[in-house]
Amino acid sequence: MTVSTRLVTLDDVPAVSALYLANLEFLRPFEPVRAQGYFEPSGQREVIGTALERHARGECVPHVILLDDRIVGRINLNDIVRGPFLNSHLGYWVSQDVNGRGVASAAVTRMIQVAFEEQGLHRIQAGTLRHNFASQKVLARHGFVQFGLAEKYLQIAGVWQDHILFQLLAHDRP
């Protein structure tokens, strides 16, 4: 099993759309409520196109997660802030059929490298729903530490939900 990540491209739109559509029920408890068009190729073309524009401005690093060259998820460094902050937000998801097999963990390892070695960031922040123990384990395994609780942080599954906040500083990296 070889897990890697790479910059998403517009050529990935059909595969990413198909993956989302195949995983709608699995992802629903962890995602905002979205119009059906978001998951269709036209919606993903817009999402990925916007992400690539933001990447060109240095505001995000949007990747796909690959398992043996098959797209199985997405992972991003979002909301990159330069200057004295040098911070980003990490977000990721993997397909249900590879969940629990170390794929997300391997992708997070790669994005930590991208954040600190390629982007020169000082800090990566991540938030999980209180009940998302799998993601909390992935983050802890990589040295992320809990630093707070954001009440009603994001509207997920149609409800404002609390998120546990984690961070990893470049000098604390395992």
C-alpha positions as CSV (number, residue, x, y, z in Angstrom):
1,M,0.0,0.0,0.0
2,T,1.5,3.3,-1.1
3,V,-0.1,6.5,0.1
4,S,0.9,9.8,-1.4
5,T,-0.5,13.3,-2.0
6,R,-0.2,15.8,-4.8
7,L,-1.6,19.1,-5.9
8,V,-5.2,18.6,-7.2
9,T,-5.8,19.5,-10.8
10,L,-8.9,20.1,-12.9
11,D,-8.3,16.7,-14.5
12,D,-9.1,15.3,-11.1
13,V,-12.7,16.7,-11.2
14,P,-14.4,13.5,-12.4
15,A,-12.6,11.3,-9.9
16,V,-13.2,13.6,-6.9
17,S,-16.8,14.1,-7.8
18,A,-17.4,10.3,-8.1
19,L,-15.6,9.8,-4.8
20,Y,-17.8,12.4,-3.0
21,L,-21.0,10.9,-4.5
22,A,-20.0,7.4,-3.4
23,N,-19.3,8.6,0.1
24,L,-22.2,11.0,0.7
25,E,-23.7,9.1,3.6
26,F,-20.3,8.3,5.2
27,L,-19.3,12.0,5.1
28,R,-22.6,13.6,6.0
29,P,-22.1,13.7,9.8
30,F,-18.8,15.5,9.3
31,E,-19.6,18.0,6.5
32,P,-21.6,21.2,6.1
33,V,-25.0,20.8,4.4
34,R,-24.3,21.4,0.7
35,A,-26.5,21.6,-2.4
36,Q,-26.4,18.5,-4.4
37,G,-24.6,20.4,-7.2
38,Y,-21.6,20.8,-5.0
39,F,-20.8,17.1,-5.4
40,E,-21.5,16.9,-9.2
41,P,-18.6,17.5,-11.6
42,S,-19.7,21.1,-12.3
43,G,-19.6,21.9,-8.6
44,Q,-16.3,20.2,-8.0
45,R,-14.8,22.0,-11.1
46,E,-15.7,25.3,-9.4
47,V,-14.4,24.1,-6.0
48,I,-11.1,22.9,-7.4
49,G,-10.8,25.9,-9.7
50,T,-11.2,28.3,-6.8
51,A,-8.7,26.2,-4.7
52,L,-6.1,26.4,-7.5
53,E,-6.6,30.2,-7.8
54,R,-6.1,30.5,-4.0
55,H,-3.0,28.2,-4.3
56,A,-1.5,30.5,-7.0
57,R,-1.9,33.4,-4.5
58,G,-0.2,31.3,-1.7
59,E,-3.4,31.1,0.4
60,C,-3.8,27.3,0.4
61,V,-2.3,24.0,-0.7
62,P,-5.1,21.7,-2.1
63,H,-4.1,18.1,-2.5
64,V,-5.7,14.8,-3.4
65,I,-4.8,11.7,-1.4
66,L,-3.7,8.7,-3.5
67,L,-3.6,5.1,-2.6
68,D,-1.6,3.2,-5.2
69,D,-2.3,6.0,-7.7
70,R,-6.1,6.0,-7.0
71,I,-7.7,9.1,-5.6
72,V,-9.2,8.2,-2.2
73,G,-9.6,11.6,-0.5
74,R,-8.6,15.2,-0.2
75,I,-6.3,17.0,2.2
76,N,-5.6,20.7,2.3
77,L,-3.7,23.4,4.1
78,N,-6.3,26.1,4.1
79,D,-6.3,29.8,5.1
80,I,-2.5,30.2,5.0
81,V,-1.5,33.4,6.7
82,R,2.1,34.7,6.1
83,G,3.9,37.4,8.0
84,P,4.4,37.0,11.7
85,F,1.7,34.3,12.0
86,L,2.8,31.7,9.4
87,N,-0.2,29.6,10.1
88,S,-2.6,27.3,8.2
89,H,-5.6,25.1,8.9
90,L,-5.4,21.4,8.1
91,G,-8.5,19.6,6.7
92,Y,-8.9,16.2,5.2
93,W,-11.2,13.3,4.5
94,V,-10.8,9.8,3.1
95,S,-13.2,7.4,1.4
96,Q,-15.0,4.9,3.6
97,D,-13.4,2.0,1.9
98,V,-9.9,3.0,3.0
99,N,-10.9,4.5,6.4
100,G,-9.0,3.0,9.3
101,R,-6.2,1.7,7.2
102,G,-3.6,4.4,7.9
103,V,-4.3,6.4,4.7
104,A,-5.3,9.6,6.5
105,S,-2.3,9.3,8.8
106,A,0.1,8.9,5.9
107,A,-1.4,11.9,4.1
108,V,-1.1,14.0,7.3
109,T,2.6,13.1,7.5
110,R,3.1,14.4,4.0
111,M,1.2,17.6,4.6
112,I,3.2,18.3,7.7
113,Q,6.3,18.1,5.5
114,V,4.7,20.4,2.9
115,A,3.6,22.9,5.6
116,F,7.0,23.2,7.4
117,E,9.5,22.3,4.8
118,E,8.0,23.6,1.6
119,Q,5.7,26.4,2.8
120,G,7.9,27.6,5.7
121,L,5.0,27.7,8.1
122,H,5.4,27.9,11.9
123,R,2.0,26.4,12.9
124,I,-0.7,24.1,11.6
125,Q,-4.1,24.2,13.3
126,A,-6.8,21.5,13.0
127,G,-10.3,21.2,14.4
128,T,-12.4,18.1,14.9
129,L,-15.9,17.5,16.1
130,R,-16.0,16.4,19.7
131,H,-17.0,12.9,18.7
132,N,-14.5,12.5,15.8
133,F,-12.1,10.3,17.8
134,A,-10.5,8.8,14.7
135,S,-9.2,12.2,13.5
136,Q,-8.2,13.1,17.0
137,K,-6.0,9.9,17.1
138,V,-4.5,10.8,13.8
139,L,-3.6,14.3,15.0
140,A,-2.2,13.1,18.3
141,R,-0.1,10.5,16.6
142,H,1.5,13.3,14.7
143,G,2.3,15.5,17.7
144,F,-0.7,17.8,17.5
145,V,-1.7,19.0,20.9
146,Q,-5.2,20.2,22.0
147,F,-5.2,23.9,22.8
148,G,-8.9,24.7,23.1
149,L,-12.5,24.2,22.4
150,A,-14.4,26.3,20.0
151,E,-18.1,26.3,20.9
152,K,-20.5,26.2,18.0
153,Y,-17.5,26.6,15.7
154,L,-18.9,25.3,12.4
155,Q,-22.3,24.4,11.0
156,I,-21.9,20.7,10.4
157,A,-24.7,18.4,9.3
158,G,-27.0,21.5,9.6
159,V,-26.2,22.1,13.3
160,W,-23.6,24.5,14.9
161,Q,-21.2,22.1,16.5
162,D,-18.3,22.4,18.9
163,H,-14.8,21.6,17.7
164,I,-11.8,20.6,19.6
165,L,-8.8,22.7,18.4
166,F,-5.3,21.2,17.9
167,Q,-2.0,22.7,16.8
168,L,1.4,21.5,15.8
169,L,4.3,24.0,15.9
170,A,7.3,23.5,13.6
171,H,9.7,23.2,16.5
172,D,7.5,20.6,18.2
173,R,7.3,18.3,15.2
174,P,8.1,14.7,16.0
